[in-house]
Amino acid sequence: MTRFSDKCVVVTGAAGGFGEAIARRFAAEGAAVVVADLDLAGAQTVAGSLPEAIAVQIDVADAGQNAALVQAALDSYKKIDVYCANAGVPHRAAPLINMEVEDFDRMFEINVRSVFLAAKYAIPHMPSGSSLISTASIAGKRPRPGLTPYNASKGAVITLTRGLATEVAPDVRVNCVCPVSSPTGFDLNATGQAQLSNEMNAAVVAGIPMGRRASAEDVANAYAFLASEEAGFLTGVCLDIDGGRSIQ
Ligand SMILES: NC(=O)c1ccc[n+]([C@@H]2O[C@H](COP(=O)([O-])OP(=O)(O)OC[C@H]3O[C@@H](n4cnc5c(N)ncnc54)[C@H](O)[C@@H]3O)[C@@H](O)[C@H]2O)c1
């Protein structure tokens, strides 16, 4: 598959989880990939295993580092065709009114400001026909208790996606994906355990009509579709990758 030959794809949060799968998917379809993450060693490992890739360290909440990431992509590959603003973090599950103010602010710094900064620095360099895709969450549309600041931050990503899409059309398409729960590093950050307990896993799966959590490949598939020519008329789409979780 070579749908993305001669394309430069930037992926944040690409040292693991969804971002790594997204990077691998675009690389498998011919793209040169900029593997960006706070975890430089992890990013280097992923980039080193791809046919054409560089690794860049970034804290996506930092304006200067976003500008530097864009410059690194341009220095290596001259343009950016697809920008995947995927990096994001949850907080430990807790009722909203028990949250620390700093933890609330951190959700918006990492999960929302990152998408604004990606757009601000990357879009002026993106050619006509390119696309910006972000990772929101189904919890941004259908929140459940315990992760309210996180869910609100993903709701903001959805609104930002739809507003920005109207501003930069028809040159750049702006979409996001809304995955359901998936067994990535996210579990550790949200629960303190590398894997959900059997009881917790069963409770999560019980709410998903397709009977399983999302895989990183489910998310990567959606990214590849949204970036492809087949999705050339789609902008402002917030695509549920949730096995039907949000129906009920
Ligand atoms: N896994 C889920 O259940 C789930 C569901 C819906 C949405 N999401 C979203 O998917 C995205 C990817 O998460 P994941 O599940 O792959 O988690 P993950 O923890 O496996 O991967 C996140 C990656 O982002 C990197 N990262 C964290 N903070 C960063 C920062 N400030 N700057 C740059 N990189 C940073 C981490 O080093 C890590 O490599 C996030 O936006 C997350 O909110 C996850």
The ligand as an SDF file (V2000), in Angstrom:
LIG
                    3D

 44 48  0  0  0  0  0  0  0  0999 V2000
   -6.4020    4.7080   25.4150 N   0  0  0  0  0  0  0  0  0  0  0  0
   -7.6220    5.1970   25.5830 C   0  0  0  0  0  0  0  0  0  0  0  0
   -8.4750    4.6030   26.2760 O   0  0  0  0  0  0  0  0  0  0  0  0
   -8.0090    6.4770   24.8770 C   0  0  0  0  0  0  0  0  0  0  0  0
   -9.3680    6.6750   24.5390 C   0  0  0  0  0  0  0  0  0  0  0  0
   -9.7240    7.8510   23.8830 C   0  0  0  0  0  0  0  0  0  0  0  0
   -8.7560    8.7920   23.5820 C   0  0  0  0  0  0  0  0  0  0  0  0
   -7.4650    8.5860   23.9360 N   0  0  0  0  0  0  0  0  0  0  0  0
   -6.4820    9.6080   23.5750 C   0  0  0  0  0  0  0  0  0  0  0  0
   -5.5490    9.0100   22.6890 O   0  0  0  0  0  0  0  0  0  0  0  0
   -4.3370    9.7680   22.6860 C   0  0  0  0  0  0  0  0  0  0  0  0
   -3.1700    8.8260   22.7940 C   0  0  0  0  0  0  0  0  0  0  0  0
   -3.2370    8.1670   24.0420 O   0  0  0  0  0  0  0  0  0  0  0  0
   -2.8330    6.6300   24.2030 P   0  0  0  0  0  0  0  0  0  0  0  0
   -4.0390    5.8940   24.5970 O   0  0  0  0  0  0  0  0  0  0  0  0
   -2.0480    6.1730   23.0350 O   0  0  0  0  0  0  0  0  0  0  0  0
   -1.9160    6.7490   25.5120 O   0  0  0  0  0  0  0  0  0  0  0  0
   -0.3710    6.3560   25.7510 P   0  0  0  0  0  0  0  0  0  0  0  0
   -0.1030    6.7820   27.1600 O   0  0  0  0  0  0  0  0  0  0  0  0
   -0.1400    4.9350   25.3740 O   0  0  0  0  0  0  0  0  0  0  0  0
    0.4290    7.2770   24.7360 O   0  0  0  0  0  0  0  0  0  0  0  0
    0.5420    8.6560   24.9180 C   0  0  0  0  0  0  0  0  0  0  0  0
    1.8760    9.1290   24.3730 C   0  0  0  0  0  0  0  0  0  0  0  0
    1.9000   10.5490   24.4950 O   0  0  0  0  0  0  0  0  0  0  0  0
    3.1460   10.9250   25.0590 C   0  0  0  0  0  0  0  0  0  0  0  0
    2.9740   12.1840   25.7890 N   0  0  0  0  0  0  0  0  0  0  0  0
    2.3730   12.3780   26.9930 C   0  0  0  0  0  0  0  0  0  0  0  0
    2.4280   13.6720   27.3270 N   0  0  0  0  0  0  0  0  0  0  0  0
    3.0600   14.3120   26.3170 C   0  0  0  0  0  0  0  0  0  0  0  0
    3.3980   15.6610   26.0890 C   0  0  0  0  0  0  0  0  0  0  0  0
    3.1180   16.6270   26.9770 N   0  0  0  0  0  0  0  0  0  0  0  0
    4.0450   15.9720   24.9370 N   0  0  0  0  0  0  0  0  0  0  0  0
    4.3520   15.0070   24.0310 C   0  0  0  0  0  0  0  0  0  0  0  0
    4.0530   13.7090   24.1980 N   0  0  0  0  0  0  0  0  0  0  0  0
    3.4070   13.3740   25.3330 C   0  0  0  0  0  0  0  0  0  0  0  0
    3.5550    9.7810   25.9610 C   0  0  0  0  0  0  0  0  0  0  0  0
    4.9670    9.7780   26.2040 O   0  0  0  0  0  0  0  0  0  0  0  0
    3.0740    8.5790   25.1660 C   0  0  0  0  0  0  0  0  0  0  0  0
    4.0650    8.1050   24.2710 O   0  0  0  0  0  0  0  0  0  0  0  0
   -4.4650   10.7650   23.8300 C   0  0  0  0  0  0  0  0  0  0  0  0
   -4.8460   12.0320   23.3190 O   0  0  0  0  0  0  0  0  0  0  0  0
   -5.6020   10.1810   24.6600 C   0  0  0  0  0  0  0  0  0  0  0  0
   -6.2580   11.1670   25.4280 O   0  0  0  0  0  0  0  0  0  0  0  0
   -7.0670    7.4460   24.5570 C   0  0  0  0  0  0  0  0  0  0  0  0
  1  2  1  0
  2  3  2  0
  2  4  1  0
  4  5  1  0
  4 44  2  0
  5  6  2  0
  6  7  1  0
  7  8  2  0
  8  9  1  0
  8 44  1  0
  9 10  1  0
  9 42  1  0
 10 11  1  0
 11 12  1  0
 11 40  1  0
 12 13  1  0
 13 14  1  0
 14 15  2  0
 14 16  1  0
 14 17  1  0
 17 18  1  0
 18 19  2  0
 18 20  1  0
 18 21  1  0
 21 22  1  0
 22 23  1  0
 23 24  1  0
 23 38  1  0
 24 25  1  0
 25 26  1  0
 25 36  1  0
 26 27  1  0
 26 35  1  0
 27 28  2  0
 28 29  1  0
 29 30  1  0
 29 35  2  0
 30 31  1  0
 30 32  2  0
 32 33  1  0
 33 34  2  0
 34 35  1  0
 36 37  1  0
 36 38  1  0
 38 39  1  0
 40 41  1  0
 40 42  1  0
 42 43  1  0
M  CHG  2   8   1  16  -1
M  END
$$$$
